[in-house]
Amino acid sequence: MKVNIDGETRHLFAVWYEDDVVKLIDQRKLPEKIEVFLASSTDDIAFAIKDMVVRGAPAIGVTAAYGLAMAKLKGEDMTVAVDKISKTRPTAFDLFKAIAFMKDNNFDMNAAKRYSSEISGRSKKIGEYGNELISSGNRILTHCNAGALAVVDWGTALAPMRIAHNQGKKIFVFVDETRPRLQGAKLTAWELGQEGIEHAIIADNAAGYYLRKKEIDLAIVGADRITANGDFANKIGTYEKAVVAKENGVPFYVAAPGSTFDFSIASGEGIPIEERSEDEVLVVNGKRLGPAESRAKNPAFDVTPHKYVTAFITEYGIFRPEDLGRVKILMNKDLFMKINQ
Ligand code: MRU
């Protein structure tokens, strides 16, 4: 991804392996600071995923792949390493895809590097297909951060916007702030700013207002897990955006690589939903909101039924939910994505 540091444009990845450690852009520090978090053990990797130093389904998968390869090189007990990493975040399917891939490849570091470059190459393809859905002048809604930070490079939902912008199309992005962790306001807005893409952050509850006024032409979001029938989990709040988009005739697209598709689950009912700490809701800028005795609930994801999805943008092309059987066939023919479940 393009990042301007002290007036110089640099190309950074969200995660990489260098000098015997896994390096991650510390997403907890953005947009104030670009800081690199160094993970040199499985415990560091598990902490980084759990505490959201790195987040976003594909980037979690890449971090797990590098982390397992590093654990093997350091002579760690691999059963323990796999167990610790697989217990970090339950919803993002990419985590389990990456673990299965690394097991199949004997936790080899070259396999982890390949995993990372495949994911980033595939997200570029998503961008190229998704770009075909964007016309100059379009106003696009997105939720959470499904950008390069959430992948390694390019992004899923943001990849089509990057390519459309690079081709000179004039676009405007409505960025849901995405309570409670504010991935939209802090990360998506930062990425779009670095690319020079025009955007505005909106309060989460403002999207319906703009959808009804027809000031949004299409919505593109990412996904954490997509099931066989096309139901999908994504950041909490996605469901209500999809319902309001359909109600107002606004196309709603879901961008994701094969590594996010879990064909072993028939429908969204089977997706495990992560519950995170109450403090993410109750504490803002170090200050507790609400009465001291009030509790909070904090589901990190919700499930959107497939009837609200116009189409999925994948590295294989664009597919309506009823055509996901074709994605399964294509994945089975694809040596990297081959479904071993
Ligand atoms: O809790 P997060 O920040 O990991 O949630 C991220 C999302 O919901 C993204 O939309 C999803 O992982 C797709 S990222 C390309």
Residues whose N, C-alpha, C, O or C-beta is under 5 A from the ligand:
A	BS01	MRU	R55 G56 A57 H143 C144 N145 A146 G147 A150 T156 Q183 G222 A223 D224 N234 K235
